[in-house]
């Protein structure tokens, strides 16, 4: 059994990450990884394994996005018919990679891949995209989107961090969704990507359930609260907050990788 202070720390971490993920449409796993990798050991005096961190990130994502999806559903922000294929391809990617690749990831690979996703995400967000003057080819746009979602699903299954932030510029500037609709879509998709990654990990026994569920409870609370807050926050503030979060994470992980190498 975990100590009471550990239980409270995990729930609070989950709450913070759930708020961030549901307000920004992504970022819970991006935030929970450095919190569990650096902050948790300093508070508790115990380091965590890669498998514990990734399983916790997956359950946190499932709980927080699940709660937020319920709120987005009642707000009628999710265009279900248009995103079903993205959900399908992302789920297939997360299931396959979680089953066959996740157990072979060590600390160096974990942090390196995490850093790569964070840098690419920040780069995408800083590019001054402009909406094209002509309408994009709908079929090609769908194929590219499904391929990108499959890649994000694979990454999620391996390290518990999917980089759903990468899909946001694509949906906003290519598919012409509003930022708030895009956030609802990525939140909805995140439910299934994390769920199928968790299902694939169950036979191997790599899920640390007690630890992960405590984080998930906090994420669930944050996910329920966040949609009401996001409706009151301008898109520009959402984007600035997201970029600031990513920059802090990148700097922290670079320092850690240098020390490992």
Secondary structure by P-SEA (a helix, b strand, c coil): cccaaaaaaaaaaaaaaaaaaaaacccaaaaaaaaaaccccccccccccaaaaaaaaaaaaaaaaaaaaaaaaaaccccccccaaaaaaaaaaaaaaaacccccccaaaaaaaaaaaaaaaaaaaacccccccccccaaaaaaaaaaaaaaaaaaaaaccccccccccccccccccccaaaaaaaaaaaaaaaaaaaaaaaccccccaaaaaaaaaaaaaaaaaacaaaaaaccaaaaaaaaaaaaaaaaaaaaaaaaaac
